[in-house]
Amino acid sequence: MSTVIEQLEREWRQLAIDQEAAGRLRAVCDAAGGAADLDHLERYVRQASPAEADQILVALVGPASGGGQLEARVLLQLLLPGVRRLARQWWVLGDRDERDAAAVAAVWHRICTYRLDRRPIKVAANILMDAAKELRRAATTEGGPTEELSVASLTADSQRPAADELVQLLDDAVQVGVLALADAQLVAAYRIMGKRLADIAADRGTSVRTVTRRRRAAERALVSTVAAA
């Protein structure tokens, strides 16, 4: 069964070449280098400088926050890489389907309620930051250990590319059944967030010996998976 993000991608393949939709957004397409359709608009934004891309997002978010469903849908597509990152980071919200749905819902909500008068620039960063805060609140409601599961809360001097790579590796391992979600969370807490094993054990109500054994077994399984790839 497809996740929400996969369904959005399939939907976009049709919308991207829909000339009627492009016509409804003609002013935005013209601003995007005269894009012939929404596919070309997306390509323009992906390749543009941050300032140029932001101009297009500003042109979309104003109508989107006023009820423009097409503008909101296009903006969601443009922010989809950020939505995926949010979905990977928040383990506590459940399995991949649940995390994808939560991330999409949070970003959609922030698109539709965006205050352009208060924040007229850096639209993508603002929306994704607000969505991350919303997901953090949802994670807290779930009662899980939010700090240890989010790459977004790494310190500024952390090796973010390596952390993102590990998050992706853990996510893939859970999806194919190499690791249980709880064991992936344990590795993320220890290797990404730098939590002490004693603190992790206390959070889980178990012994340090048990946590150490599970962490080592999980990491051996990850190493074996990478070596076999």
C-alpha positions in Angstrom: 0.0 0.0 0.0 1.3 3.4 -0.9 2.1 6.1 1.6 0.6 9.6 1.4 3.8 11.0 -0.1 3.9 8.3 -2.8 0.2 9.1 -3.6 1.1 12.8 -3.8 3.9 12.0 -6.3 1.6 9.9 -8.5 -1.0 12.7 -8.4 1.6 15.2 -9.3 2.6 13.4 -12.5 -0.8 14.2 -13.8 -1.1 17.7 -12.4 2.3 18.6 -13.6 1.3 18.5 -17.3 -2.3 19.7 -16.8 -2.6 22.8 -19.0 -5.7 24.0 -17.4 -4.0 24.0 -14.0 -1.0 25.9 -15.5 -3.4 28.4 -17.0 -5.0 29.1 -13.6 -1.5 29.9 -12.4 -0.3 31.7 -15.4 1.2 34.7 -13.5 3.2 32.3 -11.3 4.4 30.3 -14.3 5.4 33.6 -16.1 7.4 34.6 -13.0 9.1 31.1 -13.2 10.9 31.9 -16.4 7.7 31.5 -18.5 7.1 27.9 -17.4 4.9 26.1 -19.9 3.3 23.9 -17.2 3.7 23.0 -13.5 6.4 20.5 -14.3 8.5 23.3 -15.7 7.6 25.5 -12.8 8.9 22.8 -10.4 12.1 22.4 -12.3 12.6 26.2 -12.3 12.3 26.4 -8.5 14.6 23.4 -7.9 17.3 25.0 -10.0 16.8 28.6 -9.0 18.8 30.6 -6.5 17.2 30.7 -3.0 16.0 34.3 -3.6 14.5 33.5 -6.9 12.8 30.3 -5.6 11.5 32.3 -2.7 9.7 34.7 -5.0 7.8 31.9 -6.5 6.9 30.5 -3.1 5.7 34.0 -2.0 3.5 34.2 -5.1 1.9 30.8 -4.2 1.6 31.1 -0.4 -0.4 34.3 -0.5 -3.4 32.8 -2.4 -2.8 29.4 -0.7 -3.4 30.9 2.8 -6.5 32.6 1.5 -8.1 29.3 0.4 -6.4 28.7 -2.9 -6.3 24.9 -3.1 -4.3 24.7 -6.3 -1.7 27.1 -5.1 -1.5 25.2 -1.8 -1.1 21.8 -3.7 1.7 23.2 -5.9 3.5 24.7 -2.8 3.2 21.3 -1.0 4.9 19.6 -4.0 7.7 22.2 -4.0 8.2 21.5 -0.2 8.0 17.7 -0.6 11.8 17.1 0.0 11.5 18.9 3.3 8.3 16.9 4.1 10.3 13.7 3.6 13.0 14.8 5.9 10.5 15.6 8.6 8.8 12.2 8.2 12.2 10.4 8.5 13.1 12.3 11.7 10.1 11.7 13.9 10.3 8.0 14.7 8.0 8.4 17.7 5.0 9.1 15.5 4.8 5.6 14.3 5.6 3.6 11.2 6.5 5.0 7.8 2.8 5.5 6.7 1.9 7.3 9.9 5.0 9.5 9.8 4.4 10.5 6.2 0.8 11.3 6.9 1.7 13.4 10.0 4.4 15.3 8.1 2.1 16.1 5.1 -0.7 17.2 7.4 1.6 19.5 9.4 3.1 21.1 6.3 -0.3 21.5 4.6 -1.7 23.1 7.8 1.2 25.6 7.9 0.8 26.4 4.2 -2.9 27.1 4.6 -2.4 29.3 7.7 0.7 31.1 6.7 0.9 34.8 7.5 2.7 36.4 4.6 2.3 39.9 6.1 4.4 38.8 9.1 7.0 36.7 7.3 7.3 37.8 3.7 10.5 36.0 3.0 12.1 32.5 3.4 8.7 30.9 3.0 10.0 27.3 2.7 12.2 27.5 5.8 9.4 29.1 7.9 6.7 26.6 6.9 9.0 23.6 7.5 10.2 25.0 10.8 6.6 25.6 12.0 5.6 22.1 10.8 8.6 20.6 12.8 7.3 22.4 15.9 3.8 20.9 15.2 5.2 17.4 14.9 7.2 17.9 18.1 3.9 18.7 19.9 2.3 15.7 18.4 5.2 13.5 19.5 4.9 14.9 23.0 1.2 14.0 23.0 2.1 10.5 22.0 4.2 10.3 25.2 7.4 9.3 23.5 11.0 10.5 24.0 11.0 13.2 21.4 14.5 14.6 21.9 16.3 11.4 21.2 14.5 10.8 17.9 14.9 14.0 16.0 17.9 14.9 13.9 16.5 18.5 13.9 17.6 19.0 17.5 21.3 18.2 16.8 23.8 20.8 18.0 25.2 23.2 15.4 28.6 21.4 15.4 27.2 18.0 14.7 28.0 16.2 11.5 24.5 16.7 9.9 25.2 15.0 6.6 26.4 11.8 8.5 23.4 12.1 10.8 20.9 12.4 7.9 22.6 9.4 6.2 22.2 7.3 9.4 18.6 8.3 9.7 18.0 7.1 6.2 19.9 3.9 6.8 17.8 3.2 9.9 14.6 4.0 8.2 15.4 1.6 5.3 16.4 -1.1 7.8 13.1 -0.8 9.6 11.1 -0.9 6.3 12.8 -4.1 5.1 12.6 -5.8 8.5 16.3 -5.8 9.4 15.6 -3.8 12.6 12.6 -3.4 14.9 11.5 0.2 15.3 12.5 0.2 19.0 16.1 -0.9 18.1 16.4 1.8 15.4 15.3 4.3 17.9 17.9 3.1 20.3 20.7 3.5 17.8 19.4 6.9 16.8 19.4 8.0 20.5 22.9 6.8 21.1 24.7 7.5 17.8 22.9 10.7 16.6 21.7 12.4 19.8 24.6 11.2 21.9 22.5 10.1 24.9 24.2 7.9 27.5 23.2 4.3 27.6 22.3 4.7 31.2 19.9 7.4 30.3 18.4 5.4 27.5 18.0 2.4 29.8 16.2 4.6 32.4 13.9 5.9 29.7 13.0 2.4 28.7 12.8 1.0 32.2 15.4 -1.7 31.6 19.0 -2.4 32.4 22.1 -0.9 30.8 23.3 -4.4 30.0 20.1 -5.1 28.0 20.3 -1.8 26.2 24.0 -2.4 25.4 23.3 -5.8 24.0 20.4 -4.6 21.9 22.4 -1.7 20.6 25.3 -3.9 19.6 23.1 -6.4 17.9 21.3 -3.6 16.0 24.5 -2.1 14.8 25.9 -5.5 13.7 22.8 -6.0 11.7 23.2 -2.5 10.1 26.8 -3.2 9.2 25.9 -6.6 7.7 23.2 -4.8 5.6 25.6 -2.2 4.3 28.3 -4.8 3.5 25.8 -6.9 1.5 24.5 -3.9 -0.5 
